[in-house]
Amino acid sequence: MTGVEPRLTAVDLGTGTPDARALDALIDQLEQRRWVEMTADWHLESRLLGAFGEDGAAIGLLRYVIQPIGPDQDCQQSIIDGMALTEAKILAFGTRPDRRRQGIGTALQRRAIADAAAAGCWQVRSHSAGGYRANHRLKFRLGFAFHPEVRGGDDRGGYFILPLRSGPVGDAAPGA
């Protein structure tokens, strides 16, 4: 990790600000455009986080949506004790190759987790293909559990899930 923490901020790509332009270029560099622009009827909110270096260059990104748990897996919406459960689902994530292994991805993931907890989400969920072993290690370090899933012949990937609350629906998880 470098001695300077990256500046993390939510970015609206449509604003034309220097942050938006820098992040837009990084999205293409990291081949994340499909996941940044993906929308679904069940998405309640969408947030794009950018990490920026001292010089203002975009060095990392993370896009997540807040959605009900269930519909994106062709299941009914999960409801417990009359409360509809929501999750933050990470759809796009990456760090500029020359800035990897410096804590930028960890900072972005932690920010998304904190934002999801503040929004009342039940969990954070993210799919990662089998080839992204560094992402798998990062998720495990942050306390995520793993549920394997075969996708397109890839039998090493799956969903990473981090519960944010436990016990009866109204109770917060320890340390949350």
VMD Tcl script that draws the C-alpha trace (Angstrom):
set ca {
  {0.00 0.00 0.00}
  {1.23 3.47 -0.81}
  {1.52 6.05 1.96}
  {-1.50 8.01 0.65}
  {-5.04 6.68 0.86}
  {-7.00 6.98 -2.38}
  {-9.83 9.50 -2.50}
  {-13.09 7.54 -2.75}
  {-16.20 9.22 -4.05}
  {-19.55 8.38 -5.61}
  {-19.55 9.46 -9.25}
  {-22.34 10.23 -11.70}
  {-20.90 9.62 -15.17}
  {-23.41 12.00 -16.76}
  {-22.02 15.09 -15.04}
  {-18.97 15.65 -17.24}
  {-16.81 16.46 -14.22}
  {-13.09 15.62 -14.25}
  {-13.82 12.65 -11.93}
  {-16.55 11.40 -14.28}
  {-14.32 11.69 -17.36}
  {-11.39 9.95 -15.63}
  {-13.61 7.15 -14.32}
  {-15.29 6.73 -17.71}
  {-11.89 6.07 -19.31}
  {-10.96 3.56 -16.58}
  {-14.22 1.69 -17.11}
  {-13.18 1.03 -20.70}
  {-9.57 0.23 -19.77}
  {-10.77 -2.42 -17.32}
  {-13.45 -3.69 -19.74}
  {-16.23 -3.08 -17.20}
  {-18.62 -1.02 -19.40}
  {-21.18 -3.86 -19.67}
  {-21.38 -4.20 -15.88}
  {-21.39 -0.47 -15.16}
  {-24.29 0.14 -17.55}
  {-26.32 -3.00 -16.75}
  {-29.82 -2.27 -15.45}
  {-32.73 -4.42 -14.32}
  {-36.29 -3.68 -13.30}
  {-35.60 -4.80 -9.73}
  {-32.66 -2.41 -9.12}
  {-33.77 0.08 -6.49}
  {-30.59 2.18 -6.57}
  {-27.29 2.18 -8.43}
  {-24.03 3.58 -7.11}
  {-20.68 3.97 -8.83}
  {-17.65 4.52 -6.61}
  {-14.37 5.81 -7.95}
  {-10.93 5.73 -6.37}
  {-8.64 8.56 -7.37}
  {-4.93 9.12 -6.89}
  {-3.21 12.30 -5.76}
  {-3.04 13.51 -9.37}
  {-6.82 13.04 -9.87}
  {-6.40 9.98 -12.08}
  {-8.99 7.24 -11.69}
  {-7.27 4.18 -10.22}
  {-10.19 1.97 -9.20}
  {-13.93 1.52 -9.51}
  {-16.78 -0.38 -7.95}
  {-20.40 -0.32 -9.06}
  {-23.15 -1.85 -6.99}
  {-26.91 -1.87 -6.98}
  {-29.31 -2.13 -4.12}
  {-31.97 -4.68 -4.92}
  {-34.43 -7.05 -3.28}
  {-32.97 -10.47 -2.57}
  {-34.40 -13.10 -4.93}
  {-35.67 -11.64 -8.22}
  {-32.28 -11.61 -9.99}
  {-32.13 -15.39 -9.42}
  {-35.68 -15.93 -10.73}
  {-36.93 -16.38 -7.16}
  {-39.64 -14.60 -5.25}
  {-38.55 -11.61 -3.21}
  {-37.24 -12.75 0.18}
  {-39.50 -11.58 2.98}
  {-38.99 -12.41 6.64}
  {-41.41 -11.31 9.36}
  {-43.06 -9.00 6.83}
  {-39.80 -7.24 5.93}
  {-38.55 -7.32 2.33}
  {-34.82 -8.11 2.42}
  {-32.42 -6.12 0.26}
  {-28.81 -6.57 -0.71}
  {-26.02 -4.60 -2.28}
  {-24.89 -6.56 -5.32}
  {-21.49 -5.64 -6.73}
  {-21.65 -5.70 -10.52}
  {-18.35 -4.07 -11.56}
  {-15.03 -3.90 -9.75}
  {-11.45 -3.27 -10.73}
  {-8.20 -1.48 -10.08}
  {-5.80 -0.06 -12.65}
  {-3.15 -2.77 -13.26}
  {-0.21 -0.58 -12.19}
  {-1.97 0.23 -8.89}
  {-2.96 -3.27 -7.79}
  {-1.90 -4.72 -4.42}
  {-1.90 -1.25 -2.84}
  {-5.16 -1.49 -0.86}
  {-7.31 0.38 -3.38}
  {-9.66 -2.55 -4.04}
  {-9.95 -3.22 -0.31}
  {-10.84 0.44 0.32}
  {-13.52 0.33 -2.39}
  {-14.99 -2.93 -1.04}
  {-15.05 -1.56 2.54}
  {-16.78 1.62 1.37}
  {-19.44 -0.42 -0.46}
  {-19.95 -2.61 2.62}
  {-20.34 0.46 4.87}
  {-22.73 2.12 2.41}
  {-24.80 -1.07 2.17}
  {-25.03 -1.37 5.95}
  {-26.07 2.29 6.21}
  {-28.77 1.65 3.57}
  {-30.19 -1.21 5.69}
  {-29.14 -4.01 3.34}
  {-29.19 -7.54 4.67}
  {-26.05 -8.61 2.78}
  {-23.47 -7.76 0.13}
  {-23.18 -10.21 -2.77}
  {-20.78 -10.43 -5.67}
  {-20.04 -12.95 -8.42}
  {-16.44 -13.62 -9.38}
  {-15.25 -15.91 -12.15}
  {-12.72 -18.62 -11.35}
  {-9.80 -16.80 -12.95}
  {-9.97 -13.84 -10.57}
  {-8.07 -15.45 -7.70}
  {-6.79 -12.13 -6.29}
  {-10.41 -10.97 -6.00}
  {-11.29 -14.24 -4.27}
  {-8.51 -13.72 -1.71}
  {-9.64 -10.13 -1.12}
  {-13.23 -11.22 -0.51}
  {-12.15 -13.95 1.93}
  {-9.97 -11.44 3.85}
  {-13.03 -9.20 4.21}
  {-15.08 -12.06 5.69}
  {-17.20 -13.08 2.71}
  {-18.50 -16.64 2.43}
  {-18.39 -18.47 -0.91}
  {-21.11 -20.31 -2.83}
  {-19.75 -22.02 -5.99}
  {-21.63 -21.72 -9.24}
  {-20.84 -23.09 -12.69}
  {-21.17 -20.41 -15.36}
  {-20.23 -20.92 -18.99}
  {-18.09 -23.96 -18.14}
  {-16.22 -22.10 -15.37}
  {-16.45 -24.36 -12.31}
  {-14.09 -22.31 -10.09}
  {-16.21 -19.17 -9.72}
  {-19.23 -18.34 -7.68}
  {-20.96 -15.91 -5.39}
  {-19.31 -14.23 -2.44}
  {-21.78 -13.24 0.27}
  {-21.19 -11.06 3.32}
  {-24.05 -10.92 5.84}
  {-24.54 -7.48 7.33}
  {-27.25 -8.44 9.82}
  {-28.09 -11.60 11.71}
  {-30.67 -12.91 14.12}
  {-34.21 -11.54 14.07}
  {-34.74 -9.16 11.16}
  {-34.53 -6.03 13.32}
  {-31.19 -6.93 14.96}
  {-27.83 -5.73 13.70}
  {-24.93 -8.14 13.29}
  {-22.14 -7.96 15.87}
  {-19.77 -5.16 14.97}
  {-22.18 -3.64 12.39}
}
mol new
graphics top color blue
foreach p $ca { graphics top sphere $p radius 0.5 }
foreach p [lrange $ca 0 end-1] q [lrange $ca 1 end] { graphics top cylinder $p $q radius 0.2 }
display resetview
